Amino acid sequence: MKNASDTRRYSAEELKALRARERSRTDWARVDAMTEADLDAAIAADPDWKDIPRDWHKDAVPVTPGAKRLVSLRLDPDVLDFFRSQGKGYQTRMNAVLRAYMRAARARGGKAS
């Protein structure tokens, strides 16, 4: 990040209006112009990254979305409320959590804990 003036603030109403006009919220020219050093500096300055290990992504695997199956699933209300409170994409995040659990269980020999 070059300086504090690069940060823009929008109200919820302004964001809805931008989305309604289908205007991109990303300045892609600015992103494309960033160097690796710029990216590293932006990450280092981001307080949300301070507790994340540098190699957090070492086991990440790109996932190509496949066909999904529609299921009926009973969840505890607090679990569902938590994921829904995360906003759009909560079902995708729930799937990612279940996938991570499945992979961990398989790594232990297929046994769930």
N, C-alpha and C positions, 0 to 999 in steps of 0.2 A: 504494500500500500504506500503510495507516494506521500500523502499527508491526510490530515483529518478532513479536508474539504472533499475527499473522494467518497466520504460516507454521506449517503442521502437518507433522509427520514421521510416516511410516508404514513399517513393515517390509514386506518383500516378502510375507510371509504375511498381514499385515493388509490389504494392497492386494488380494490374491487373494480374501480373505474379503469385502471390500467389493464387489468385482466380482461375486462369486458371489451376493450378496444383491441385485444390480442396483441398488445405491444409487449415486446420482450422486456423483461425486467433486468436483463444482463447487458452490460456494455461489452459486447464481444470484441470490439476493436481494442479496447483497453486490456481485456484478458489476453488476447492474442499477442499483444505487445509486451506482456510481462515476461521477464527472464526467470530462470530457475532461482536466482538470487532474490528477485522480487517476491516470488512465491514463498521461499524459505523465510524471508523477513516477515511477510504477512502472517504466516503460520505461527512464527515465534511470538508475534505481537498479539495473537488471538488468545484471550484468557480462557476460552473454552477448550483449548488444546493443551493447557499446562499439565493436566493429569493423564494425558494419553501417551502411552509408550511410543517411542519412535518406530518400532517395528510392529505396530498393531495390525498392519495389513499384510504381514508376511504370509499368512495362511489364506488370504482372500482368494476367491476363485470367481472369475466372471460367470455369471449365470444368464443363460439365454432363456427368456421366459418360454415355457412350453404351454400346452393346453392345460387349463385349470379345470378342476372338477367342482361342481356345485355341491355343497354338503350342508346339512343341518347340524349345527354343533351347539351343545349346551355349555355355556361358560358362566363362571361366577360373575355376578354383576360388577364387582370392583375391578376384575380383570378386563372385562369389556369396556367399562368406563375409562380405565386408564388408557387403553389403546385408542379408543375413540377421541379422547382428549388431545391426542397427539396430532389430530387433524387428518387432512386428506392423505390417503395412502396407508391408513392404519391396518387394513387387511393385508397389505403387502408386508408390512412390518411384522404382523402376527405370523405370517407364513415364514418370514426370515428367522424368527425366534424358534419356531417349530423345526425348521430345517437345521439350525445350529444344534438343537437338542438331538435330532436324529443322527447327525454326523458324529456328535460326541458319543452317543450310545453305541453306534457302530464301531467307533474307534476302541471302545471298551469291550468289544466282542459281541455287540448286538444286544447287550443287556441294559434295560432301563434301570435307573436308580430309584 
